[in-house]
Amino acid sequence: MELNCEPWGWPKPTVSWRRESGTLNFSDPRVTADSDANTLVIESMELEDRDFYHCIVKSHFNDTDYEGPKETKTLVRVKGMFLRH
């Protein structure tokens, strides 16, 4: 799965990601972000990955920090596996 967040502005804003249930586990090799953090990638989705994901954008302008609205989020659903006997 890939989630993209491409903010614009000057100076260039910084991007980070979080889950509604807490922080992302970047020590998990399945979870990565590109060098600018604009794209979050989760390989081999598991049921535990189901959550709301937030793209956090911060911009430094006139010695103040701005963090975008927290209501901007994406729900990621993961279908379970059903086994037939």
Number of C-alpha atoms within 10 A of each C-alpha: 10 10 16 12 16 13 15 11 10 8 9 12 19 18 18 17 18 15 18 13 10 10 10 16 12 11 8 9 9 12 16 18 17 9 7 11 17 19 18 18 17 17 11 9 16 13 11 8 15 15 17 16 22 20 25 20 21 17 20 15 13 6 6 8 12 12 13 12 11 10 7 11 16 14 12 13 14 13 9 8 8 6 5 4 3
